[in-house]
């Protein structure tokens, strides 16, 4: 990992959780109850609109027997989609602020 930093690709993680859940015939409520979380929160994680806490992400990974390491963006040869997602969310910032954050993010991406 670059600089010992782990940047979690929660969008891909959520998509994977949804696929695994459906492939194993678990209902949203079943997994949510097993992890003691609300099913709407799990649904948001699966759709990539909620970032799971570290504890919940670990619980989900353990539940479906997957590794976090594959969701470290440094494992990807191309981070274009993730970069686009990040920069799309910066659209409301002033140009000077965007430039600062862009330079900062390039250190990690």
Kinemage of the C-alpha trace (Angstrom):
@kinemage 1
@onewidth
@group {chain A} dominant
@subgroup {mainchain}
@vectorlist {calphas} color= white
{ca unk a 1} P 0.000 0.000 0.000
{ca unk a 2} L 1.220 3.460 -0.875
{ca unk a 3} L 2.324 5.222 2.295
{ca unk a 4} L 0.550 2.637 4.442
{ca unk a 5} L -2.806 4.189 3.589
{ca unk a 6} L -5.817 2.069 2.839
{ca unk a 7} L -8.556 3.802 0.876
{ca unk a 8} L -11.690 1.698 0.963
{ca unk a 9} L -13.672 1.380 -2.245
{ca unk a 10} L -17.038 1.240 -0.521
{ca unk a 11} L -18.974 1.419 -3.804
{ca unk a 12} L -17.464 -1.802 -5.172
{ca unk a 13} L -17.685 -3.382 -1.724
{ca unk a 14} L -21.418 -2.658 -1.585
{ca unk a 15} L -21.987 -4.049 -5.081
{ca unk a 16} L -20.144 -7.219 -4.121
{ca unk a 17} L -22.157 -7.614 -0.913
{ca unk a 18} L -25.394 -7.307 -2.894
{ca unk a 19} L -24.293 -9.919 -5.457
{ca unk a 20} L -23.122 -12.318 -2.750
{ca unk a 21} L -26.301 -11.838 -0.744
{ca unk a 22} L -28.505 -12.538 -3.748
{ca unk a 23} L -26.365 -15.473 -4.902
{ca unk a 24} L -26.657 -17.058 -1.470
{ca unk a 25} L -30.429 -16.407 -1.367
{ca unk a 26} L -30.231 -14.271 1.756
{ca unk a 27} L -32.852 -11.582 2.086
{ca unk a 28} L -31.762 -8.102 3.080
{ca unk a 29} L -33.533 -8.479 6.413
{ca unk a 30} L -31.748 -11.793 7.118
{ca unk a 31} L -28.265 -10.310 6.788
{ca unk a 32} L -29.253 -7.110 8.590
{ca unk a 33} L -30.600 -9.067 11.543
{ca unk a 34} L -27.463 -11.239 11.702
{ca unk a 35} L -25.336 -8.086 11.910
{ca unk a 36} L -27.746 -6.182 14.171
{ca unk a 37} L -28.160 -3.321 11.702
{ca unk a 38} L -31.218 -1.848 10.031
{ca unk a 39} L -32.072 -3.312 6.644
{ca unk a 40} L -32.335 0.161 5.074
{ca unk a 41} L -28.736 0.867 6.145
{ca unk a 42} L -27.584 -2.391 4.559
{ca unk a 43} L -29.489 -1.504 1.393
{ca unk a 44} L -27.726 1.853 1.261
{ca unk a 45} L -24.353 0.139 1.719
{ca unk a 46} L -25.179 -2.220 -1.143
{ca unk a 47} L -26.136 0.704 -3.398
{ca unk a 48} L -22.989 2.630 -2.472
{ca unk a 49} L -24.820 5.563 -0.934
{ca unk a 50} L -23.742 4.823 2.642
{ca unk a 51} L -20.198 4.208 3.790
{ca unk a 52} L -20.189 1.373 6.305
{ca unk a 53} L -18.373 1.804 9.576
{ca unk a 54} L -15.203 -0.230 9.863
{ca unk a 55} L -16.968 -2.578 12.264
{ca unk a 56} L -19.897 -3.187 9.899
{ca unk a 57} L -17.609 -3.580 6.881
{ca unk a 58} L -15.556 -6.175 8.767
{ca unk a 59} L -18.729 -7.972 9.855
{ca unk a 60} L -20.036 -8.029 6.267
{ca unk a 61} L -16.695 -9.241 4.902
{ca unk a 62} L -16.585 -11.993 7.518
{ca unk a 63} L -20.220 -12.934 6.934
{ca unk a 64} L -19.590 -13.467 3.219
{ca unk a 65} L -16.008 -14.746 3.639
{ca unk a 66} L -14.327 -12.059 1.548
{ca unk a 67} L -11.183 -10.008 2.086
{ca unk a 68} L -10.944 -6.265 2.493
{ca unk a 69} L -7.687 -6.166 0.578
{ca unk a 70} L -9.482 -6.470 -2.745
{ca unk a 71} L -11.324 -3.208 -1.947
{ca unk a 72} L -8.153 -1.201 -1.443
{ca unk a 73} L -7.962 1.134 -4.422
{ca unk a 74} L -4.203 0.635 -4.523
{ca unk a 75} L -4.851 -2.898 -5.738
{ca unk a 76} L -6.354 -1.502 -8.921
{ca unk a 77} L -4.159 -0.656 -11.885
{ca unk a 78} L -6.611 2.062 -12.875
{ca unk a 79} L -8.588 4.203 -10.475
{ca unk a 80} L -10.350 6.265 -13.111
{ca unk a 81} L -13.892 5.398 -12.021
{ca unk a 82} L -13.143 6.100 -8.384
{ca unk a 83} L -11.373 9.352 -9.258
{ca unk a 84} L -14.363 10.445 -11.322
{ca unk a 85} L -16.687 9.671 -8.436
{ca unk a 86} L -14.533 11.649 -6.009
{ca unk a 87} L -14.112 14.634 -8.301
{ca unk a 88} L -17.818 14.670 -9.182
{ca unk a 89} L -18.500 15.186 -5.485
{ca unk a 90} L -16.165 18.199 -5.442
{ca unk a 91} L -18.182 20.129 -8.030
{ca unk a 92} L -19.654 22.491 -5.422
{ca unk a 93} L -16.228 23.736 -4.282
{ca unk a 94} L -14.461 26.890 -5.389
{ca unk a 95} L -11.714 26.381 -8.014
{ca unk a 96} L -8.988 27.061 -5.452
{ca unk a 97} L -10.449 24.473 -3.066
{ca unk a 98} L -10.793 21.916 -5.882
{ca unk a 99} L -7.170 22.405 -6.847
{ca unk a 100} L -6.002 21.880 -3.263
{ca unk a 101} L -8.060 18.707 -2.814
{ca unk a 102} L -7.052 17.415 -6.253
{ca unk a 103} L -3.367 17.754 -5.350
{ca unk a 104} L -3.974 16.103 -1.999
{ca unk a 105} L -5.876 13.185 -3.520
{ca unk a 106} L -3.237 12.589 -6.160
{ca unk a 107} L -0.837 11.774 -3.347
{ca unk a 108} L -3.034 8.812 -2.446
{ca unk a 109} L -4.662 7.723 -5.716
